[in-house]
Amino acid sequence: MSTKELTIEAGRAEKQYWKDLWKYRELFYFLAWRDILVRYKQTAIGMAWALIRPFLTMVVFSVVFGSLAKLPPEGDTPYPIMVFAALLPWQFFSGALTECSNSLVANSNLLSKVYFPRLIVPTSAVIVSFVDFLISGMIMLGLMAYYNFVPDWRILTLPLFILIAFAASIGVGLWLAALTVEYRDFRYIVGFLVQFGLYVSPVGFSSKIIAERYSEQVRLLYSLNPMVGVIDGFRWAILGGESQIYLPGFALSLVLVVLLLLSGIWYFRRMERTFADVI
C-alpha cells in the first residue's frame, strides 16, 4: 500500500500567494466594478461629480494663489492649466488613500468567511480613484482647448508618471488599510492627512517658489513629500516648455515611493493573517 508524502518547501506558501492573486483576478474585477457602481449610486448627476469637484477646486486655487496671492505660473502656461496638471495626480492619490483605508473594514464580512488574497481588496479600491482620474482628464482637455494650449512631445512620458502615482497610492494605501483594521482611529486621521497634504504639496503653486525662496537643503527636505516628485513629473509632461524637473528632489521622491510600496506590501502581508480575527 503506497503512502503519499507531504513535502514542506521553504517559501512555497509565499509563491502560492502571488499565484493566487492571478487566480482570483475575477474577484478583483468584481470588487472594483462594485465599488464604482456604489460610489455614484442614487446620485442626481452620477459621475459628473468626478468633474465638478476638481473643477471647483481648480477655480478656487487659481483665484486664491493666482489672482489674490499673485504667485507666478510656470513660464507662459495659463494658471488654471498649471493647477489642474497637479490636481490630476493629487485627486487620484487622495481618493485612493480614502478608499484603501476603509476597504478592509467595509468588506469585513467577506474577509471573515472566505479565503482569498486580502491584497485584492485595497488594490481594487484604487481602481475607483483611477476611474475618477480618467474622467477628470476631460477637464484638462477642455482647458487646453479653451486656452489654445498644445502640449509638446513630453506628453508621451505621462504614463510613466501615472505609474509612479499608482505606486505611491498603493504603497501608502496598504499601510493605511492595515493600520485601520488594527486602530480604527486612522479613519479620522486619513481625512486630516488628505487636507494637510493638499496644502503642503505644490498643487496651487509651482514648486519653483520653494527653490527661489529657500535653500537647496530646504528644497530637498520638501521633496521628502513623495507627491512633490509626482506632481512635478505631471507638470513637466503636460506643460512642457519652461517646466523643469528638479532631478535630485525627483530622485529622492522616487526612492521614497519605491520604499513606501515595498514596505506597504511587507507590512500588509505581515498583518494579513490577523485581519479576520481583529476585524
Legacy VTK file of the C-alpha trace (Angstrom):
# vtk DataFile Version 3.0
C-alpha trace
ASCII
DATASET POLYDATA
POINTS 279 float
0.000 0.000 0.000
1.578 3.256 -1.106
1.552 6.314 1.103
1.607 9.905 -0.013
4.389 12.120 1.201
3.867 15.721 2.259
6.844 17.904 1.394
7.169 21.288 3.040
9.223 23.578 0.857
10.572 26.884 2.201
8.961 29.880 0.515
6.301 27.787 -1.215
3.430 29.439 0.661
4.671 32.866 -0.418
4.924 31.779 -4.064
1.427 30.313 -3.891
0.085 33.615 -2.531
1.225 35.553 -5.602
-0.183 32.837 -7.867
-3.490 33.161 -6.031
-3.577 36.858 -6.868
-3.832 35.911 -10.531
-6.187 33.027 -9.782
-8.620 35.382 -8.035
-8.389 38.152 -10.647
-12.127 37.908 -11.350
-12.797 38.845 -7.716
-10.562 41.875 -8.248
-12.662 42.947 -11.256
-15.906 42.330 -9.357
-14.877 44.374 -6.295
-13.591 47.245 -8.426
-16.762 47.356 -10.555
-18.986 47.083 -7.469
-17.198 50.000 -5.768
-17.525 52.138 -8.901
-21.274 51.471 -9.064
-21.808 52.078 -5.336
-19.836 55.324 -5.428
-22.328 57.034 -7.722
-25.483 55.047 -6.908
-28.558 57.211 -6.250
-26.714 60.440 -7.051
-28.544 63.033 -9.137
-25.683 63.713 -11.554
-23.705 60.476 -11.221
-20.113 60.525 -12.458
-20.333 64.256 -13.146
-19.143 64.646 -9.549
-15.749 63.459 -10.791
-15.732 66.595 -12.989
-17.347 69.100 -10.647
-15.107 68.586 -7.610
-11.709 69.011 -9.309
-13.056 71.837 -11.486
-14.263 73.854 -8.483
-11.007 73.151 -6.627
-9.061 74.393 -9.657
-11.145 77.594 -9.764
-10.607 78.283 -6.043
-6.858 77.657 -6.233
-6.487 79.771 -9.366
-8.276 82.690 -7.686
-6.524 82.391 -4.309
-2.970 81.640 -5.465
-3.026 83.147 -8.957
-5.205 86.257 -8.663
-5.033 87.199 -4.970
-1.574 85.958 -3.926
-0.125 86.784 -7.377
2.028 83.661 -7.426
3.687 83.144 -10.823
2.805 80.212 -13.117
5.434 78.064 -14.823
6.549 80.059 -17.836
3.706 81.246 -20.053
1.344 78.452 -19.023
-2.137 79.674 -18.003
-2.509 79.358 -14.234
-5.628 77.109 -14.356
-3.799 74.572 -16.542
-0.798 74.581 -14.204
-3.078 73.981 -11.205
-5.090 71.243 -12.878
-1.943 69.410 -14.016
-1.206 68.998 -10.296
-4.799 68.311 -9.256
-4.977 65.258 -11.509
-2.387 63.194 -9.579
-3.350 64.700 -6.218
-7.052 63.841 -6.546
-6.075 60.329 -7.608
-3.692 59.936 -4.652
-6.017 61.398 -2.013
-9.021 59.449 -3.309
-7.005 56.224 -3.277
-5.955 56.785 0.350
-9.550 57.326 1.427
-10.817 54.274 -0.465
-7.958 51.996 0.640
-8.082 52.942 4.313
-11.724 51.857 4.650
-11.647 48.958 2.183
-10.925 46.124 4.619
-13.363 47.321 7.266
-16.064 47.824 4.627
-15.559 44.220 3.425
-15.299 42.675 6.897
-17.996 40.050 6.203
-16.140 38.859 3.119
-12.796 38.674 4.948
-14.143 36.568 7.792
-15.925 33.980 5.637
-13.856 33.089 2.588
-10.202 32.733 1.700
-8.640 34.892 -0.986
-5.509 37.073 -1.059
-6.518 40.097 1.048
-4.264 42.291 -1.087
-7.034 42.243 -3.695
-9.335 44.420 -1.557
-7.252 47.632 -1.181
-5.762 47.411 -4.667
-9.215 47.106 -6.243
-10.241 50.196 -4.261
-7.504 52.179 -6.030
-9.221 51.494 -9.363
-12.205 53.611 -8.259
-9.941 56.638 -7.874
-8.264 55.855 -11.184
-11.645 55.956 -12.939
-12.203 59.418 -11.427
-8.734 60.351 -12.654
-9.602 59.355 -16.227
-12.895 61.256 -16.116
-11.174 64.356 -14.712
-8.787 64.262 -17.651
-11.674 65.575 -19.755
-11.392 68.892 -17.883
-7.719 69.105 -18.812
-8.602 68.594 -22.468
-11.260 71.285 -22.182
-8.812 73.740 -20.587
-6.250 73.083 -23.302
-8.853 73.764 -25.982
-10.086 76.927 -24.207
-6.580 78.402 -23.827
-5.408 77.034 -27.184
-2.642 75.181 -25.352
-0.856 72.391 -27.217
1.492 70.079 -25.245
4.813 69.036 -26.760
6.495 65.617 -27.027
6.798 65.303 -23.251
3.151 64.310 -23.033
4.237 60.863 -24.274
6.020 60.309 -20.931
2.819 60.847 -18.917
2.076 57.089 -18.490
5.388 56.773 -16.609
4.323 59.388 -14.054
0.859 57.812 -13.808
2.625 54.558 -12.907
4.604 56.358 -10.190
1.356 57.875 -8.856
-0.128 54.349 -8.784
2.861 53.054 -6.799
2.631 55.919 -4.286
-1.127 55.436 -3.868
-0.920 51.677 -3.372
2.112 51.912 -1.061
0.557 54.410 1.353
-2.891 52.849 0.886
-1.680 49.416 2.037
-0.179 50.926 5.182
-3.407 52.758 5.987
-5.619 49.759 5.165
-3.706 47.503 7.552
-3.448 50.148 10.280
-7.164 50.969 10.091
-8.034 47.344 10.865
-5.832 47.434 13.953
-6.567 51.019 15.011
-9.923 52.422 13.894
-8.715 55.937 14.778
-6.986 56.016 11.398
-10.377 56.536 9.748
-10.283 60.061 11.136
-6.551 60.587 10.664
-6.772 59.903 6.919
-9.116 62.847 6.371
-6.705 65.135 8.177
-3.726 63.807 6.208
-5.512 64.432 2.919
-6.430 68.017 3.826
-2.972 68.766 5.211
-1.227 67.181 2.236
-3.237 69.269 -0.227
-1.715 72.496 1.099
1.845 71.288 1.684
2.046 69.765 -1.807
2.678 72.063 -4.808
-0.900 71.863 -6.096
-1.976 75.502 -6.045
1.501 76.833 -6.735
4.674 75.923 -8.577
7.407 74.119 -6.638
9.835 76.620 -8.207
8.752 79.007 -5.464
10.493 76.753 -2.926
13.682 76.947 -4.991
13.503 80.724 -5.284
12.774 81.462 -1.640
14.635 78.756 0.263
17.981 76.970 0.280
18.898 73.771 -1.557
18.643 71.816 1.700
15.082 73.020 2.289
14.136 72.090 -1.271
15.488 68.564 -0.766
13.644 68.337 2.544
10.456 69.424 0.784
10.953 66.587 -1.704
10.520 64.096 1.148
6.849 64.520 0.322
6.582 61.815 -2.389
3.791 63.707 -4.147
6.171 66.585 -4.912
8.044 64.434 -7.404
4.807 63.013 -8.848
3.236 66.461 -9.314
6.408 67.951 -10.804
6.553 64.984 -13.184
2.964 65.528 -14.312
3.614 69.228 -14.894
6.814 68.508 -16.796
4.976 66.057 -19.054
1.809 68.110 -19.588
3.070 71.710 -19.595
6.354 71.224 -21.437
8.086 74.473 -22.348
9.821 76.079 -19.364
8.596 73.473 -16.878
11.560 71.630 -15.387
12.097 68.722 -13.000
14.408 69.208 -10.023
16.280 65.941 -10.549
17.779 65.467 -7.020
14.353 66.061 -5.470
12.602 63.866 -8.040
15.084 61.042 -7.423
14.508 61.356 -3.670
10.721 61.272 -4.138
11.024 58.258 -6.446
13.128 56.356 -3.891
10.548 57.135 -1.205
7.716 55.911 -3.446
9.528 52.597 -4.006
10.219 52.250 -0.260
6.578 53.014 0.568
5.375 50.427 -1.945
7.712 47.665 -0.766
7.222 48.397 2.934
3.461 48.691 2.426
3.317 45.221 0.832
5.563 43.825 3.588
3.503 45.280 6.451
0.200 44.312 4.844
1.356 40.720 4.336
2.653 40.604 7.896
-0.692 41.735 9.357
-2.896 39.883 6.861
-3.238 36.689 8.873
-4.770 38.623 11.792
-7.366 40.594 9.787
-10.191 38.058 10.117
-9.752 37.856 13.913
-9.325 41.563 14.588
-11.945 42.870 12.219
LINES 1 280
279 0 1 2 3 4 5 6 7 8 9 10 11 12 13 14 15 16 17 18 19 20 21 22 23 24 25 26 27 28 29 30 31 32 33 34 35 36 37 38 39 40 41 42 43 44 45 46 47 48 49 50 51 52 53 54 55 56 57 58 59 60 61 62 63 64 65 66 67 68 69 70 71 72 73 74 75 76 77 78 79 80 81 82 83 84 85 86 87 88 89 90 91 92 93 94 95 96 97 98 99 100 101 102 103 104 105 106 107 108 109 110 111 112 113 114 115 116 117 118 119 120 121 122 123 124 125 126 127 128 129 130 131 132 133 134 135 136 137 138 139 140 141 142 143 144 145 146 147 148 149 150 151 152 153 154 155 156 157 158 159 160 161 162 163 164 165 166 167 168 169 170 171 172 173 174 175 176 177 178 179 180 181 182 183 184 185 186 187 188 189 190 191 192 193 194 195 196 197 198 199 200 201 202 203 204 205 206 207 208 209 210 211 212 213 214 215 216 217 218 219 220 221 222 223 224 225 226 227 228 229 230 231 232 233 234 235 236 237 238 239 240 241 242 243 244 245 246 247 248 249 250 251 252 253 254 255 256 257 258 259 260 261 262 263 264 265 266 267 268 269 270 271 272 273 274 275 276 277 278
